[in-house]
Amino acid sequence: MRKLLQKPMFPRYLVQGGFFLFFCWLGWRFHHWVAAVATTGSAPFPRPAAVDGFLPISGLGGLRYWFATGSLHPVHPAAALILLAALLTGLFLKRGFCSWVCPVFPLSEILWRTGLRLTGRNFAPPFWFDLLLRSLKYLLLAFFLWQILVAMPLPGLQAFLASPYHQIADVRMLQFFLAPGPILIGFILVFMVLALFVQNPWCRYLCPYGALLGLVSLASLTRIHRNPHLCVRCNACSSRCPAWLPVMLKSTIRSPECYACYRCVQGCPAPGALEMKVLARFRLPSLVFALFLLLLFLGADLYGRSQKRWHNAVADRDIAVLLRESRR
């Protein structure tokens, strides 16, 4: 086990697997909570607050409200805290949230590695077209930031956060995925097929969450560093990078596209030539990276509970009423 933990990517696989199992449990628990509330008006167990992490728009609005008023909004407060923890990972750990926590990344990685075994290669569009496609996620991010942070006045934001629609946004999200329409099914199938041939197409081209974390990661305290004196210039690092970054040609990887996945570090055959470092000085093993990542999210959880702003303040009976009214 000690040897496995010393391999740069093994801690990532452990964290990915742990979060994936947690998300499966979370979905199962939330589904049963919704079913109980909808049928009896209350559930025998509390709503799992971590489901708010799947409401990034709510989190962004909640963060703005928090910074403007000094207090967390009582409706879906965990959404703001989880988003803040994710932003802190960008500041301290590059886009570690994308490659270590988000369930889309490992699923995409499984698909493109399967495609690699089937066809012998993955495919990339021409650089100019790839650059054009990558701009889409930043345009989507700009739209959401403008609408929530600029265009919507604070009273309007307060009204939205307290609205019946927002109070059951998590339930609507569950219903959306439990009964997907043909457009959603087609979209998912297209991206699954595309992910067999192109590495991480959703993360690379369309995810506004990843775009936000990428911009924050430009100020990250941790980065991949290459020692040119130890580098044997084998290009293994660049060829293993799922973001297609020219790692071998750089001394420091500052790109917002870096996922901090440690694939380049593990693939480097020259000891010490390629490392994740803090402040360009201190080596950051992937095991320590994993522990710090987990501490950030645990800290968000503990802070929310200590302030009594982790669980949604909307009572089960009120949710039941809103669900009945939404069916009319």
BELWO-V511718 format. One record per residue. N is the residue number from 0. RES is the residue in three letters. PSI is psi in degrees with one decimal (999 if undefined). OMEGA is omega in whole degrees, -180 to 180 (none if undefined). D_LAST is the distance of its C-alpha to the last C-alpha in Angstrom with 1 decimal. Layout:
((N,RES,PSI,OMEGA,D_LAST) (N,RES,PSI,OMEGA,D_LAST))
This chain:
((0,MET,-38.4,-180,56.5) (1,ARG,-40.6,179,58.4) (2,LYS,-37.9,179,59.2) (3,LEU,-42.1,-180,55.7) (4,LEU,-24.4,180,54.5) (5,GLN,-14.5,175,57.1) (6,LYS,128.4,-171,55.7) (7,PRO,-34.6,-175,53.7) (8,MET,-13.2,-178,50.6) (9,PHE,-43.4,175,50.4) (10,PRO,-34.4,177,48.8) (11,ARG,-42.2,179,46.1) (12,TYR,-38.4,178,45.4) (13,LEU,-46.3,-179,45.2) (14,VAL,-43.7,178,42.8) (15,GLN,-47.4,-179,40.7) (16,GLY,-40.8,178,40.6) (17,GLY,-44.7,179,39.8) (18,PHE,-37.2,-180,36.9) (19,PHE,-43.4,177,35.6) (20,LEU,-38.8,178,35.7) (21,PHE,-41.8,179,34.1) (22,PHE,-37.9,177,31.2) (23,CYS,-44.6,177,30.8) (24,TRP,-41.0,-179,30.9) (25,LEU,-45.4,179,28.5) (26,GLY,-42.4,179,25.9) (27,TRP,-45.4,-179,26.4) (28,ARG,-44.1,-179,26.3) (29,PHE,-40.2,178,23.1) (30,HIS,-44.2,180,21.4) (31,HIS,-33.6,177,22.5) (32,TRP,-45.8,180,21.5) (33,VAL,-42.8,-179,17.9) (34,ALA,-41.2,-180,17.9) (35,ALA,-43.4,-180,19.5) (36,VAL,-40.7,-178,17.3) (37,ALA,-30.8,-176,14.1) (38,THR,-36.9,-175,15.9) (39,THR,-9.5,-179,18.2) (40,GLY,-5.1,177,17.2) (41,SER,160.8,179,20.4) (42,ALA,149.2,180,22.7) (43,PRO,-2.7,179,26.4) (44,PHE,155.6,-177,27.4) (45,PRO,154.5,175,26.5) (46,ARG,132.0,178,24.4) (47,PRO,109.5,-172,26.9) (48,ALA,-26.1,-176,27.3) (49,ALA,-14.0,177,29.0) (50,VAL,-20.1,177,25.8) (51,ASP,-20.2,178,25.7) (52,GLY,-16.5,178,28.5) (53,PHE,15.2,177,26.2) (54,LEU,70.2,-175,24.6) (55,PRO,-33.2,178,27.5) (56,ILE,-42.3,174,25.8) (57,SER,-40.2,179,24.8) (58,GLY,-41.2,180,28.4) (59,LEU,-43.4,176,29.9) (60,GLY,-38.7,179,28.0) (61,GLY,-36.4,177,28.9) (62,LEU,-43.4,178,32.5) (63,ARG,-43.2,179,32.8) (64,TYR,-42.0,-180,31.4) (65,TRP,-48.1,-179,33.8) (66,PHE,-31.2,-178,36.8) (67,ALA,-34.4,-174,36.0) (68,THR,-17.2,-179,35.4) (69,GLY,3.3,179,37.4) (70,SER,149.9,178,34.6) (71,LEU,139.3,177,31.8) (72,HIS,139.2,-176,28.2) (73,PRO,-15.4,178,26.7) (74,VAL,118.4,-178,23.5) (75,HIS,50.7,-179,24.4) (76,PRO,-29.6,-179,28.2) (77,ALA,-25.5,179,29.4) (78,ALA,-43.3,179,28.2) (79,ALA,-40.7,-178,30.8) (80,LEU,-40.0,179,33.4) (81,ILE,-40.5,177,33.1) (82,LEU,-40.2,177,33.2) (83,LEU,-43.0,178,36.3) (84,ALA,-40.3,178,37.9) (85,ALA,-40.7,178,37.3) (86,LEU,-35.6,178,38.9) (87,LEU,-33.5,175,41.8) (88,THR,-37.8,177,42.3) (89,GLY,-37.7,-179,42.7) (90,LEU,-35.8,-175,45.3) (91,PHE,-26.2,-169,47.2) (92,LEU,34.2,-178,46.6) (93,LYS,-139.9,180,45.9) (94,ARG,45.0,179,42.8) (95,GLY,-29.6,178,43.1) (96,PHE,-41.2,-177,39.4) (97,CYS,-48.5,-172,38.8) (98,SER,-13.5,-178,41.4) (99,TRP,-26.7,-172,41.3) (100,VAL,-51.2,-174,37.7) (101,CYS,129.7,-179,35.2) (102,PRO,-17.6,-179,34.4) (103,VAL,-36.5,-175,34.5) (104,PHE,-52.7,-180,38.2) (105,PRO,-34.9,177,39.6) (106,LEU,-41.8,177,37.4) (107,SER,-39.6,-179,38.8) (108,GLU,-40.9,177,42.2) (109,ILE,-40.9,-178,42.2) (110,LEU,-48.1,-177,41.2) (111,TRP,-27.7,175,43.9) (112,ARG,-32.9,173,46.5) (113,THR,-44.8,177,45.7) (114,GLY,-35.9,178,46.1) (115,LEU,-40.2,179,49.4) (116,ARG,-35.0,-177,50.7) (117,LEU,-40.6,-173,49.7) (118,THR,-13.5,-180,51.0) (119,GLY,-3.9,180,53.5) (120,ARG,161.4,167,52.0) (121,ASN,161.3,-174,48.9) (122,PHE,150.7,179,48.5) (123,ALA,137.7,177,48.2) (124,PRO,165.9,175,47.6) (125,PRO,152.4,-174,50.4) (126,PHE,-44.2,-177,50.6) (127,TRP,-37.4,180,49.6) (128,PHE,-38.2,176,46.5) (129,ASP,-41.9,179,45.6) (130,LEU,-40.5,178,46.0) (131,LEU,-43.3,179,43.7) (132,LEU,-38.7,-180,41.0) (133,ARG,-26.8,-180,41.4) (134,SER,-18.4,-177,40.7) (135,LEU,-41.3,-178,37.1) (136,LYS,-29.4,177,36.0) (137,TYR,-32.6,175,37.7) (138,LEU,-41.4,176,36.0) (139,LEU,-42.7,178,32.6) (140,LEU,-44.1,180,33.7) (141,ALA,-38.6,179,35.1) (142,PHE,-49.0,-178,31.8) (143,PHE,-41.1,179,29.9) (144,LEU,-41.5,180,32.8) (145,TRP,-46.5,-177,33.0) (146,GLN,-40.7,-173,29.3) (147,ILE,-36.8,-175,29.1) (148,LEU,-22.5,-174,32.7) (149,VAL,-57.9,-172,33.9) (150,ALA,-32.9,-177,31.4) (151,MET,116.6,177,29.0) (152,PRO,160.6,-177,30.7) (153,LEU,-43.6,176,30.6) (154,PRO,-36.7,177,28.4) (155,GLY,-39.2,177,25.9) (156,LEU,-43.2,178,26.1) (157,GLN,-41.2,179,25.8) (158,ALA,-39.5,179,22.6) (159,PHE,-46.3,-178,21.2) (160,LEU,-30.6,-179,22.3) (161,ALA,-1.9,-174,20.8) (162,SER,154.0,176,17.4) (163,PRO,-37.2,180,14.2) (164,TYR,-46.3,-178,14.1) (165,HIS,-32.1,-179,17.6) (166,GLN,-30.2,179,17.1) (167,ILE,26.4,179,15.1) (168,ALA,-36.0,179,17.0) (169,ASP,-39.4,179,18.9) (170,VAL,-41.3,177,16.0) (171,ARG,-38.2,177,14.6) (172,MET,-45.0,179,18.3) (173,LEU,-46.0,-180,18.6) (174,GLN,-34.7,180,15.7) (175,PHE,-40.9,-178,17.3) (176,PHE,-24.1,177,20.6) (177,LEU,-28.5,180,19.6) (178,ALA,67.5,-176,18.0) (179,PRO,143.5,176,20.1) (180,GLY,173.4,-178,20.0) (181,PRO,-31.3,180,23.3) (182,ILE,-46.6,179,24.2) (183,LEU,-43.7,179,24.0) (184,ILE,-43.6,179,26.0) (185,GLY,-41.1,179,28.5) (186,PHE,-45.0,-179,28.9) (187,ILE,-43.4,-179,29.7) (188,LEU,-41.1,179,32.0) (189,VAL,-44.3,-179,33.9) (190,PHE,-30.6,176,34.5) (191,MET,-43.7,178,35.6) (192,VAL,-42.7,179,38.1) (193,LEU,-37.0,-179,39.2) (194,ALA,-17.4,175,39.7) (195,LEU,-27.1,-173,42.2) (196,PHE,-27.0,-179,44.5) (197,VAL,132.0,-177,43.7) (198,GLN,122.0,173,43.6) (199,ASN,57.5,-176,40.3) (200,PRO,-38.5,180,38.8) (201,TRP,-48.8,-179,35.5) (202,CYS,-37.8,-173,37.4) (203,ARG,-35.3,-169,40.0) (204,TYR,-28.9,-169,38.1) (205,LEU,-13.0,-172,34.4) (206,CYS,108.3,179,33.7) (207,PRO,-26.9,176,33.4) (208,TYR,-47.3,178,33.5) (209,GLY,-36.1,177,36.9) (210,ALA,-42.8,179,38.0) (211,LEU,-46.6,180,37.4) (212,LEU,-34.7,178,39.3) (213,GLY,-42.5,178,42.0) (214,LEU,-41.5,177,42.7) (215,VAL,-36.7,-176,42.9) (216,SER,-12.7,175,45.2) (217,LEU,-24.5,177,47.7) (218,ALA,14.4,-175,48.8) (219,SER,144.3,178,48.8) (220,LEU,-14.0,180,51.7) (221,THR,139.6,179,51.9) (222,ARG,158.7,172,52.8) (223,ILE,131.1,178,54.5) (224,HIS,138.3,178,58.3) (225,ARG,129.3,177,60.9) (226,ASN,107.3,-176,64.6) (227,PRO,-21.0,-180,66.6) (228,HIS,-25.5,179,69.7) (229,LEU,-18.6,-177,68.2) (230,CYS,134.1,178,66.1) (231,VAL,3.7,175,67.6) (232,ARG,47.0,180,65.5) (233,CYS,-12.2,-180,64.2) (234,ASN,11.8,179,60.8) (235,ALA,-36.3,-179,59.0) (236,CYS,-47.5,-179,56.8) (237,SER,-39.9,-177,55.6) (238,SER,-22.9,-180,55.1) (239,ARG,-8.0,-175,52.9) (240,CYS,118.3,179,50.7) (241,PRO,-12.1,176,47.1) (242,ALA,1.6,178,46.8) (243,TRP,37.2,179,49.9) (244,LEU,143.1,180,51.8) (245,PRO,69.4,-173,55.6) (246,VAL,-40.8,-176,56.3) (247,MET,-22.8,-177,60.0) (248,LEU,-2.9,-176,60.7) (249,LYS,149.5,171,59.3) (250,SER,-27.7,178,60.7) (251,THR,134.1,179,57.4) (252,ILE,106.2,-180,53.9) (253,ARG,-6.5,-173,51.9) (254,SER,140.5,174,49.4) (255,PRO,-7.9,180,45.7) (256,GLU,-10.2,-178,45.1) (257,CYS,125.6,-177,47.0) (258,TYR,-5.0,-175,44.8) (259,ALA,42.2,-176,47.4) (260,CYS,-10.4,178,47.1) (261,TYR,10.6,178,50.9) (262,ARG,-41.3,-180,51.4) (263,CYS,-37.8,-179,54.2) (264,VAL,-44.7,-179,55.8) (265,GLN,-31.5,-178,55.9) (266,GLY,-9.1,-178,57.2) (267,CYS,124.9,-178,60.1) (268,PRO,-9.9,-177,63.4) (269,ALA,108.7,-178,65.4) (270,PRO,128.5,177,65.0) (271,GLY,-4.9,-178,64.0) (272,ALA,-29.3,-177,63.6) (273,LEU,121.3,-176,59.8) (274,GLU,152.1,169,58.0) (275,MET,127.5,-177,54.9) (276,LYS,152.1,175,56.4) (277,VAL,127.6,-180,55.4) (278,LEU,30.2,177,57.0) (279,ALA,13.6,-176,59.0) (280,ARG,-44.0,-169,61.3) (281,PHE,125.1,180,59.8) (282,ARG,137.4,-179,58.7) (283,LEU,95.5,177,55.2) (284,PRO,152.3,-177,55.1) (285,SER,-28.0,178,51.7) (286,LEU,-41.5,177,51.7) (287,VAL,-39.0,175,52.0) (288,PHE,-47.1,-179,49.3) (289,ALA,-43.6,-179,47.0) (290,LEU,-42.0,180,47.7) (291,PHE,-39.8,178,47.2) (292,LEU,-47.0,-180,43.9) (293,LEU,-36.9,180,42.6) (294,LEU,-34.9,179,44.0) (295,LEU,-44.5,-180,42.0) (296,PHE,-35.2,175,38.7) (297,LEU,-37.8,178,40.0) (298,GLY,-39.8,177,41.0) (299,ALA,-42.0,179,37.5) (300,ASP,-50.7,-177,36.2) (301,LEU,-38.3,179,39.0) (302,TYR,-45.8,180,38.8) (303,GLY,-41.9,179,35.0) (304,ARG,-38.3,-179,35.6) (305,SER,-30.0,179,38.7) (306,GLN,4.3,-176,36.8) (307,LYS,39.8,179,33.9) (308,ARG,38.3,177,31.7) (309,TRP,-45.2,-179,30.9) (310,HIS,145.6,178,27.9) (311,ASN,133.6,-176,24.6) (312,ALA,-7.7,-180,24.6) (313,VAL,124.6,-177,20.9) (314,ALA,153.5,180,20.9) (315,ASP,-42.3,-177,19.2) (316,ARG,-33.1,178,17.5) (317,ASP,-37.6,176,16.0) (318,ILE,-42.3,180,14.8) (319,ALA,-41.9,178,13.2) (320,VAL,-44.7,-180,11.3) (321,LEU,-36.5,178,10.2) (322,LEU,-40.4,178,9.2) (323,ARG,-42.0,-179,7.0) (324,GLU,-32.5,-179,5.5) (325,SER,-19.8,-180,5.5) (326,ARG,-12.6,-177,3.8) (327,ARG,999,none,0.0))
